[in-house]
């Protein structure tokens, strides 16, 4: 169950919403836990894909709604 807590913290860290003390504890856990390191790498790849995806075109008529 410990890893579930850290997975949430990985997401918070990527959003810049994790405090310094929690980040240090998370990093210590990542140094020892291969499953959480794998989750972190997958989350980073997903974030990169989402940020690099083209933005959809919004129809002009929708701007007036």
N, CA, C and O atoms as CSV, one atom per row, in Angstrom:
chain,resi,resn,atom,element,x,y,z
A,1,UNK,N,N,0.833,-1.202,0.000
A,1,UNK,CA,C,0.000,0.000,0.000
A,1,UNK,C,C,0.870,1.255,0.000
A,1,UNK,O,O,0.424,2.330,-0.400
A,2,UNK,N,N,2.079,1.112,0.440
A,2,UNK,CA,C,2.987,2.250,0.491
A,2,UNK,C,C,3.191,2.863,-0.893
A,2,UNK,O,O,3.257,4.084,-1.033
A,3,UNK,N,N,3.290,2.013,-1.911
A,3,UNK,CA,C,3.545,2.516,-3.259
A,3,UNK,C,C,2.377,3.351,-3.781
A,3,UNK,O,O,2.595,4.286,-4.551
A,4,UNK,N,N,1.166,3.041,-3.389
A,4,UNK,CA,C,0.009,3.827,-3.845
A,4,UNK,C,C,0.159,5.282,-3.405
A,4,UNK,O,O,-0.154,6.199,-4.164
A,5,UNK,N,N,0.631,5.485,-2.199
A,5,UNK,CA,C,0.860,6.842,-1.686
A,5,UNK,C,C,1.935,7.539,-2.512
A,5,UNK,O,O,1.801,8.714,-2.854
A,6,UNK,N,N,2.990,6.817,-2.828
A,6,UNK,CA,C,4.090,7.418,-3.578
A,6,UNK,C,C,3.700,7.709,-5.025
A,6,UNK,O,O,4.184,8.677,-5.611
A,7,UNK,N,N,2.843,6.892,-5.598
A,7,UNK,CA,C,2.386,7.166,-6.969
A,7,UNK,C,C,1.621,8.483,-7.022
A,7,UNK,O,O,1.768,9.251,-7.974
A,8,UNK,N,N,0.815,8.744,-6.018
A,8,UNK,CA,C,0.112,10.029,-5.952
A,8,UNK,C,C,1.114,11.172,-5.810
A,8,UNK,O,O,0.951,12.235,-6.408
A,9,UNK,N,N,2.151,10.934,-5.010
A,9,UNK,CA,C,3.164,11.969,-4.819
A,9,UNK,C,C,3.980,12.210,-6.090
A,9,UNK,O,O,4.404,13.337,-6.347
A,10,UNK,N,N,4.200,11.168,-6.881
A,10,UNK,CA,C,4.899,11.334,-8.160
A,10,UNK,C,C,4.115,12.289,-9.041
A,10,UNK,O,O,4.686,13.184,-9.663
A,11,UNK,N,N,2.817,12.097,-9.090
A,11,UNK,CA,C,1.967,12.986,-9.892
A,11,UNK,C,C,2.022,14.419,-9.365
A,11,UNK,O,O,2.114,15.368,-10.144
A,12,UNK,N,N,1.964,14.572,-8.055
A,12,UNK,CA,C,2.044,15.908,-7.457
A,12,UNK,C,C,3.391,16.560,-7.748
A,12,UNK,O,O,3.457,17.755,-8.037
A,13,UNK,N,N,4.461,15.776,-7.670
A,13,UNK,CA,C,5.790,16.312,-7.933
A,13,UNK,C,C,5.892,16.813,-9.372
A,13,UNK,O,O,6.467,17.872,-9.622
A,14,UNK,N,N,5.340,16.060,-10.311
A,14,UNK,CA,C,5.384,16.473,-11.711
A,14,UNK,C,C,4.602,17.756,-11.944
A,14,UNK,O,O,4.906,18.522,-12.858
A,15,UNK,N,N,3.602,17.983,-11.118
A,15,UNK,CA,C,2.812,19.214,-11.225
A,15,UNK,C,C,3.432,20.361,-10.435
A,15,UNK,O,O,2.918,21.480,-10.456
A,16,UNK,N,N,4.528,20.091,-9.742
A,16,UNK,CA,C,5.174,21.125,-8.935
A,16,UNK,C,C,4.433,21.423,-7.649
A,16,UNK,O,O,4.588,22.499,-7.073
A,17,UNK,N,N,3.625,20.470,-7.193
A,17,UNK,CA,C,2.777,20.700,-6.025
A,17,UNK,C,C,3.210,19.895,-4.798
A,17,UNK,O,O,2.433,19.726,-3.858
A,18,UNK,N,N,4.446,19.401,-4.808
A,18,UNK,CA,C,4.919,18.607,-3.678
A,18,UNK,C,C,5.999,19.392,-2.938
A,18,UNK,O,O,6.936,19.906,-3.549
A,19,UNK,N,N,5.859,19.479,-1.622
A,19,UNK,CA,C,6.830,20.252,-0.839
A,19,UNK,C,C,8.196,19.560,-0.820
A,19,UNK,O,O,8.323,18.390,-1.180
A,20,UNK,N,N,9.195,20.297,-0.399
A,20,UNK,CA,C,10.580,19.838,-0.456
A,20,UNK,C,C,10.821,18.593,0.406
A,20,UNK,O,O,11.521,17.674,-0.019
A,21,UNK,N,N,10.256,18.560,1.593
A,21,UNK,CA,C,10.452,17.410,2.486
A,21,UNK,C,C,9.833,16.148,1.893
A,21,UNK,O,O,10.437,15.076,1.933
A,22,UNK,N,N,8.629,16.279,1.343
A,22,UNK,CA,C,7.964,15.130,0.728
A,22,UNK,C,C,8.707,14.678,-0.522
A,22,UNK,O,O,8.784,13.483,-0.806
A,23,UNK,N,N,9.250,15.629,-1.263
A,23,UNK,CA,C,10.031,15.292,-2.454
A,23,UNK,C,C,11.265,14.484,-2.066
A,23,UNK,O,O,11.619,13.527,-2.756
A,24,UNK,N,N,11.914,14.854,-0.983
A,24,UNK,CA,C,13.097,14.120,-0.517
A,24,UNK,C,C,12.732,12.693,-0.113
A,24,UNK,O,O,13.453,11.751,-0.441
A,25,UNK,N,N,11.619,12.530,0.596
A,25,UNK,CA,C,11.166,11.190,0.989
A,25,UNK,C,C,10.807,10.367,-0.240
A,25,UNK,O,O,11.127,9.181,-0.321
A,26,UNK,N,N,10.140,11.004,-1.194
A,26,UNK,CA,C,9.775,10.314,-2.428
A,26,UNK,C,C,11.031,9.866,-3.173
A,26,UNK,O,O,11.094,8.735,-3.655
A,27,UNK,N,N,12.015,10.729,-3.270
A,27,UNK,CA,C,13.247,10.378,-3.975
A,27,UNK,C,C,13.942,9.195,-3.305
A,27,UNK,O,O,14.474,8.318,-3.985
A,28,UNK,N,N,13.938,9.171,-1.980
A,28,UNK,CA,C,14.528,8.043,-1.253
A,28,UNK,C,C,13.783,6.752,-1.587
A,28,UNK,O,O,14.402,5.702,-1.758
A,29,UNK,N,N,12.470,6.830,-1.678
A,29,UNK,CA,C,11.677,5.655,-2.041
A,29,UNK,C,C,11.976,5.230,-3.478
A,29,UNK,O,O,12.133,4.041,-3.755
A,30,UNK,N,N,12.054,6.195,-4.387
A,30,UNK,CA,C,12.341,5.878,-5.786
A,30,UNK,C,C,13.707,5.222,-5.948
A,30,UNK,O,O,13.896,4.392,-6.836
A,31,UNK,N,N,14.650,5.586,-5.101
A,31,UNK,CA,C,15.984,4.985,-5.153
A,31,UNK,C,C,15.947,3.490,-4.854
A,31,UNK,O,O,16.833,2.746,-5.274
A,32,UNK,N,N,14.911,3.051,-4.123
A,32,UNK,CA,C,14.824,1.651,-3.710
A,32,UNK,C,C,13.720,0.859,-4.402
A,32,UNK,O,O,13.749,-0.371,-4.371
A,33,UNK,N,N,12.756,1.519,-5.018
A,33,UNK,CA,C,11.573,0.821,-5.539
A,33,UNK,C,C,11.530,0.869,-7.067
A,33,UNK,O,O,11.279,1.919,-7.658
A,34,UNK,N,N,11.774,-0.265,-7.688
A,34,UNK,CA,C,11.797,-0.326,-9.145
A,34,UNK,C,C,10.405,-0.091,-9.744
A,34,UNK,O,O,10.284,0.493,-10.821
A,35,UNK,N,N,9.365,-0.541,-9.052
A,35,UNK,CA,C,8.004,-0.361,-9.574
A,35,UNK,C,C,7.618,1.116,-9.616
A,35,UNK,O,O,7.011,1.574,-10.584
A,36,UNK,N,N,7.965,1.848,-8.586
A,36,UNK,CA,C,7.639,3.277,-8.572
A,36,UNK,C,C,8.504,4.050,-9.560
A,36,UNK,O,O,8.047,5.027,-10.154
A,37,UNK,N,N,9.751,3.619,-9.741
A,37,UNK,CA,C,10.601,4.268,-10.755
A,37,UNK,C,C,10.017,4.056,-12.141
A,37,UNK,O,O,10.017,4.971,-12.966
A,38,UNK,N,N,9.517,2.847,-12.402
A,38,UNK,CA,C,8.888,2.559,-13.691
A,38,UNK,C,C,7.637,3.419,-13.869
A,38,UNK,O,O,7.395,3.956,-14.950
A,39,UNK,N,N,6.843,3.547,-12.801
A,39,UNK,CA,C,5.651,4.398,-12.864
A,39,UNK,C,C,6.038,5.840,-13.159
A,39,UNK,O,O,5.388,6.506,-13.966
A,40,UNK,N,N,7.088,6.323,-12.513
A,40,UNK,CA,C,7.540,7.695,-12.730
A,40,UNK,C,C,7.952,7.900,-14.192
A,40,UNK,O,O,7.621,8.924,-14.790
A,41,UNK,N,N,8.662,6.945,-14.760
A,41,UNK,CA,C,9.093,7.063,-16.151
A,41,UNK,C,C,7.891,7.068,-17.097
A,41,UNK,O,O,7.855,7.843,-18.053
A,42,UNK,N,N,6.912,6.208,-16.832
A,42,UNK,CA,C,5.698,6.185,-17.654
A,42,UNK,C,C,4.942,7.498,-17.530
A,42,UNK,O,O,4.451,8.032,-18.525
A,43,UNK,N,N,4.847,8.013,-16.332
A,43,UNK,CA,C,4.134,9.275,-16.112
A,43,UNK,C,C,4.839,10.424,-16.824
A,43,UNK,O,O,4.183,11.303,-17.383
A,44,UNK,N,N,6.173,10.422,-16.806
A,44,UNK,CA,C,6.932,11.462,-17.506
A,44,UNK,C,C,6.717,11.383,-19.017
A,44,UNK,O,O,6.542,12.405,-19.681
A,45,UNK,N,N,6.731,10.163,-19.552
A,45,UNK,CA,C,6.504,9.987,-20.992
A,45,UNK,C,C,5.103,10.454,-21.380
A,45,UNK,O,O,4.925,11.122,-22.399
A,46,UNK,N,N,4.115,10.100,-20.569
A,46,UNK,CA,C,2.746,10.521,-20.848
A,46,UNK,C,C,2.628,12.035,-20.808
A,46,UNK,O,O,1.978,12.630,-21.667
A,47,UNK,N,N,3.243,12.655,-19.829
A,47,UNK,CA,C,3.213,14.120,-19.712
A,47,UNK,C,C,3.844,14.762,-20.944
A,47,UNK,O,O,3.302,15.721,-21.493
A,48,UNK,N,N,4.993,14.234,-21.381
A,48,UNK,CA,C,5.661,14.764,-22.565
A,48,UNK,C,C,4.778,14.634,-23.802
A,48,UNK,O,O,4.690,15.559,-24.608
A,49,UNK,N,N,4.123,13.480,-23.949
A,49,UNK,CA,C,3.224,13.277,-25.087
A,49,UNK,C,C,2.061,14.261,-25.060
A,49,UNK,O,O,1.697,14.834,-26.087
A,50,UNK,N,N,1.488,14.448,-23.890
A,50,UNK,CA,C,0.351,15.359,-23.776
A,50,UNK,C,C,0.762,16.799,-24.075
A,50,UNK,O,O,0.024,17.538,-24.727
A,51,UNK,N,N,1.939,17.193,-23.598
A,51,UNK,CA,C,2.397,18.560,-23.828
A,51,UNK,C,C,2.800,18.805,-25.278
A,51,UNK,O,O,2.734,19.936,-25.758
A,52,UNK,N,N,3.216,17.754,-25.974
A,52,UNK,CA,C,3.646,17.919,-27.359
A,52,UNK,C,C,2.508,17.717,-28.364
A,52,UNK,O,O,2.681,17.981,-29.554
A,53,UNK,N,N,1.362,17.258,-27.898
A,53,UNK,CA,C,0.229,17.023,-28.798
A,53,UNK,C,C,-0.293,18.350,-29.341
A,53,UNK,O,O,-0.334,19.348,-28.621
A,54,UNK,N,N,-0.689,18.360,-30.611
A,54,UNK,CA,C,-1.237,19.599,-31.165
A,54,UNK,C,C,-2.567,19.944,-30.500
A,54,UNK,O,O,-3.352,19.066,-30.141
A,55,UNK,N,N,-2.789,21.212,-30.350
A,55,UNK,CA,C,-4.058,21.665,-29.770
A,55,UNK,C,C,-5.144,21.592,-30.846
A,55,UNK,O,O,-4.902,21.922,-32.007
A,56,UNK,N,N,-6.326,21.162,-30.452
A,56,UNK,CA,C,-7.409,21.082,-31.440
A,56,UNK,C,C,-7.853,22.479,-31.880
A,56,UNK,O,O,-7.789,23.438,-31.111
A,57,UNK,N,N,-8.293,22.569,-33.105
A,57,UNK,CA,C,-8.825,23.824,-33.624
A,57,UNK,C,C,-10.250,24.005,-33.102
A,57,UNK,O,O,-11.075,23.097,-33.203
A,58,UNK,N,N,-10.525,25.152,-32.560
A,58,UNK,CA,C,-11.865,25.459,-32.055
A,58,UNK,C,C,-12.611,26.201,-33.157
A,58,UNK,O,O,-12.117,27.205,-33.671
A,59,UNK,N,N,-13.805,25.715,-33.528
A,59,UNK,CA,C,-14.572,26.407,-34.568
A,59,UNK,C,C,-14.848,27.860,-34.168
A,59,UNK,O,O,-15.087,28.159,-32.998
A,60,UNK,N,N,-14.811,28.740,-35.144
A,60,UNK,CA,C,-14.989,30.167,-34.858
A,60,UNK,C,C,-16.346,30.460,-34.215
A,60,UNK,O,O,-16.450,31.353,-33.374
A,61,UNK,N,N,-17.377,29.723,-34.599
A,61,UNK,CA,C,-18.696,29.979,-34.032
A,61,UNK,C,C,-18.724,29.671,-32.535
A,61,UNK,O,O,-19.553,30.217,-31.807
A,62,UNK,N,N,-17.831,28.807,-32.076
A,62,UNK,CA,C,-17.803,28.444,-30.671
A,62,UNK,C,C,-17.181,29.550,-29.813
A,62,UNK,O,O,-17.464,29.637,-28.618
A,63,UNK,N,N,-16.352,30.380,-30.404
A,63,UNK,CA,C,-15.754,31.494,-29.667
A,63,UNK,C,C,-16.813,32.492,-29.199
A,63,UNK,O,O,-16.599,33.209,-28.220
A,64,UNK,N,N,-17.934,32.542,-29.880
A,64,UNK,CA,C,-18.983,33.516,-29.566
A,64,UNK,C,C,-19.997,32.978,-28.568
A,64,UNK,O,O,-20.935,33.687,-28.202
A,65,UNK,N,N,-19.830,31.767,-28.132
A,65,UNK,CA,C,-20.781,31.156,-27.194
A,65,UNK,C,C,-20.568,31.654,-25.794
A,65,UNK,O,O,-21.280,31.243,-24.878
